[in-house]
Amino acid sequence: MNERTKKSPCYSPKYHTDSLKTLLLWAFCILILLQNEE
């Protein structure tokens, strides 16, 4: 069980930074869209 968890991409730092950047990008786009509507 532990070996499978270690191989999981979710635990690699690169995967975390990539997903974090994507999340921030989405949040930024949503904020701009909301501001444009108002």
Phi and psi in degrees as a GROMACS rama.xvg file:
@    title "Ramachandran Plot"
@    xaxis  label "Phi"
@    yaxis  label "Psi"
@TYPE xy
-64.5301  -38.1534  ASN-2
-63.7312  -39.1171  GLU-3
-66.6899  -37.1975  ARG-4
-67.409  -38.5237  THR-5
-64.9697  -35.5197  LYS-6
-77.7112  -13.3036  LYS-7
-62.33  131.812  SER-8
-63.5294  -21.3858  PRO-9
-63.7845  -22.5141  CYS-10
-93.5641  -5.3399  TYR-11
-83.5478  135.205  SER-12
-59.0272  -35.3091  PRO-13
-62.0744  -41.1299  LYS-14
-63.1865  -39.6925  TYR-15
-65.0902  -45.1197  HIS-16
-66.5037  -38.874  THR-17
-63.3849  -45.5377  ASP-18
-67.0448  -35.0418  SER-19
-66.5602  -42.4523  LEU-20
-62.9432  -40.7629  LYS-21
-64.7594  -41.0485  THR-22
-62.5229  -45.3685  LEU-23
-63.915  -39.1055  LEU-24
-63.4355  -44.1702  LEU-25
-62.4279  -45.1974  TRP-26
-61.1572  -40.4214  ALA-27
-63.536  -45.6794  PHE-28
-62.8603  -42.0811  CYS-29
-64.4162  -40.9499  ILE-30
-61.0622  -43.9766  LEU-31
-63.1268  -43.9583  ILE-32
-62.1696  -42.1897  LEU-33
-64.9364  -39.9189  LEU-34
-68.7951  -34.9466  GLN-35
-68.3326  -33.4935  ASN-36
-68.8001  -35.619  GLU-37
